[in-house]
Amino acid sequence: MGSIPTPATILLPMNYTFLVYYSVIFFLPAYVANAMPVIANGLNLCPSLAKPIHEEWFGKSKTYRGFIFGIIGAFIINIVPLSFGFYDFHESATLIIFFWTTFTLSIGALLGDLAKSFFKRRVGIKSGHPWPPFDQLDYVIGALLFSYAINPQPLEVIVTLLILSPLLSLFANVAAYILHLKKVWW
């Protein structure tokens, strides 16, 4: 099935540096899909798409623009692993897996964020207010669940992403706040 690295080929013997590298490269589409709504809003890209998906259910900040730019950004960022030879397209199955993995990671990240927003509203937390740890893990869980059928990852990668992603999210949120792309640092 294609030339995508398998858990057995990358994780035995365990090399923790490579584990982190592999996890981040694999998850780039989800990271970017999660960040693109903030970037698209901060740069006011395509204002006509800045309409809430469903304000009552998700709040006013979950927009069609964010969803569309999240998916587009995920595909664009996957040029990085392509340029480093992370994927080898000598077999057509690999290209199909690459496409569907990118799509399921991005859509899963965005739907995970939407699901968290839905439950956040149900428990009375207003849009823009923090809800740790769900704010940091919603997209991770969504992306992993959606991509599992196409490209399942070993437990070591999942645990690495669950530990690393909240830290990266905090860093990205602070950076977006400093760059005036977000109004709050969380």
C-alpha positions in Angstrom: 0.0 0.0 0.0 2.1 2.9 -1.2 5.3 4.2 0.2 4.0 6.1 3.2 6.1 5.2 6.2 4.5 2.5 8.4 4.6 2.5 12.2 6.9 -0.6 12.1 9.4 1.1 9.8 9.6 4.4 11.7 9.2 3.5 15.3 11.4 0.5 15.8 13.8 1.1 17.3 12.3 4.1 19.0 13.9 7.3 18.0 12.2 10.1 19.9 13.5 12.9 17.7 12.1 11.2 14.7 8.9 10.4 16.5 8.3 14.1 17.1 9.4 15.0 13.5 7.1 12.3 12.0 4.2 13.3 14.2 4.5 17.0 13.3 4.9 16.4 9.6 2.0 14.0 9.5 -0.2 16.4 11.4 0.7 19.6 9.5 -2.6 19.7 7.6 -4.5 19.6 10.9 -2.3 22.3 12.5 -2.8 24.6 9.5 -6.5 23.9 9.1 -6.9 24.9 12.8 -4.9 28.1 12.3 -6.2 29.3 9.0 -9.6 30.5 10.3 -7.8 32.9 12.6 -5.4 34.0 9.8 -8.2 34.5 7.2 -10.1 36.5 9.8 -7.1 38.6 10.8 -6.2 39.4 7.2 -9.9 39.9 6.3 -9.6 37.5 3.4 -12.8 37.0 1.3 -15.1 39.1 3.6 -18.2 37.8 1.7 -17.5 34.3 3.3 -17.2 35.7 6.8 -20.7 34.6 7.7 -21.3 32.3 10.7 -22.0 28.7 9.9 -24.7 28.7 12.6 -24.3 31.4 15.2 -26.6 29.9 17.8 -24.9 26.5 17.7 -21.3 27.4 17.2 -21.0 31.2 17.9 -20.3 34.0 15.4 -16.6 33.2 15.0 -17.1 29.9 13.2 -17.5 31.0 9.6 -17.6 29.5 6.1 -14.5 31.5 5.4 -12.6 29.8 8.2 -13.7 26.4 7.1 -12.9 26.9 3.4 -9.5 28.5 4.1 -8.7 25.7 6.6 -9.1 23.0 4.0 -7.2 25.1 1.4 -4.4 25.8 3.8 -4.0 22.1 4.7 -3.4 21.2 1.1 -1.0 24.0 0.5 1.1 23.2 3.6 1.4 19.6 2.5 3.8 20.9 -0.1 6.4 20.9 2.7 6.5 17.1 3.3 6.3 16.6 -0.4 9.4 18.7 -0.9 11.3 16.7 1.7 10.4 13.4 0.2 8.1 12.4 3.0 5.7 10.8 0.4 6.8 8.8 -2.5 4.3 8.7 -5.4 5.7 5.8 -7.4 2.4 4.0 -6.8 -1.0 5.6 -7.5 -2.4 4.3 -4.2 0.1 6.6 -2.3 -1.3 9.6 -4.0 -4.8 8.6 -3.1 -3.8 8.0 0.5 -2.0 11.4 0.6 -5.1 13.2 -0.8 -7.5 11.5 1.6 -5.2 11.9 4.6 -4.8 15.6 4.0 -8.6 16.0 3.5 -9.6 13.9 6.6 -7.0 15.6 8.8 -8.2 19.1 7.8 -11.9 18.4 7.9 -11.5 16.4 11.1 -9.6 19.3 12.8 -12.3 21.8 11.7 -15.2 19.6 12.7 -13.5 18.9 16.0 -13.4 22.6 16.7 -17.0 23.0 15.6 -18.1 20.2 17.9 -16.2 21.7 20.8 -17.9 25.1 20.1 -21.3 23.4 20.1 -20.7 21.8 23.5 -19.1 25.0 24.8 -22.3 26.9 24.0 -24.4 24.2 25.7 -22.5 24.6 29.0 -22.9 28.4 28.8 -19.3 29.4 27.9 -19.4 32.4 25.5 -17.5 32.6 22.2 -14.0 33.7 22.7 -13.8 32.6 26.3 -11.3 29.8 27.2 -12.3 26.3 27.9 -9.1 24.3 28.7 -8.1 21.7 27.8 -10.8 21.3 25.2 -9.7 24.4 23.3 -6.3 22.8 22.8 -7.4 19.2 22.0 -10.6 19.6 20.0 -9.0 19.7 16.6 -6.4 17.0 17.5 -9.1 14.5 18.5 -11.2 15.4 15.5 -8.4 15.1 13.0 -7.1 11.8 14.5 -10.6 10.3 14.5 -11.4 11.4 10.9 -8.1 10.3 9.5 -7.9 6.9 11.3 -9.7 4.9 8.6 -7.4 6.2 5.9 -4.1 6.5 7.7 -4.1 5.0 11.2 -1.3 6.0 13.4 0.4 4.0 16.2 -0.2 4.8 19.8 3.2 6.5 20.1 2.3 9.1 17.5 -1.2 9.7 19.0 0.3 10.3 22.4 3.0 12.5 21.0 0.3 14.6 19.3 -1.8 14.8 22.4 1.1 16.1 24.4 2.8 18.3 21.8 -0.3 19.9 20.1 -1.5 21.9 23.2 2.0 23.4 23.6 2.1 24.3 19.9 -1.4 25.7 20.1 -0.4 27.9 23.0 2.6 29.2 21.1 0.6 29.8 17.9 -2.2 31.6 19.9 0.3 33.9 21.6 2.0 34.6 18.3 -1.4 35.4 16.6 -2.2 37.7 19.5 1.2 39.5 19.2 0.6 39.8 15.4 -2.9 41.3 16.1 -4.6 38.3 14.3 -6.4 37.5 17.6 -7.9 39.7 20.3 -7.0 37.2 23.1 -3.9 35.2 23.7 -5.6 31.9 24.3 
